[in-house]
Amino acid sequence: MAEQFLPVLVMFALAALVVGVFLMLGKLSAPYNRTPIKLRTFECGNEASGPAWGRFSVKFYLVAILFIVFDIEVVFMYPWAILFRQLGWFGLAEMSVFIAILALGLLYVWRKGALEWQ
């Protein structure tokens, strides 16, 4: 049983070795000179303003999660589109049900106000 996992362990060991070599090469070859200018806080080219512990609205995360959910659902449509002619009317009916469920989910989210920014 252990001999089956030997190639996997060798692969992990080689990956760890490559990562270690690259980290050491970067550490040895990078210039190391800290200056007060380099140690200042930097935010997208602007001076830092306000505390670092800013609060974000839950709406931001909700919209992000909804985007990911609907984006992943659209990925399921690509195989259907490739096999559209082979699936025939049954495939069309199944995808129509799938799209109807997605539309109902979008309508529900819209009605709940999850897509509203105030």
C-alpha angles and dihedrals in degrees: 000000000000092000089062091062095044094093090051092050091048089051092051090048092050091047091050090048093051091048091048092049092049092048092049092047090051092048093048098043101040118096112245113206119132117200129180090250092054092049095055119108111262127196116182094313095312133102112263113262127189130000122319091233098072118162122236125208117252087232089072092059093041093055090046092052092046090050091052093047095050092041092055091047090056089056088067089062095064097071089045091052091051093051096036097121094043093051094052122181093339091059091047091052093047093050090046089056090047093051091046090054090049091049091050090050091050091047090050092050091046092050091049089056096241091137095050119106116202 
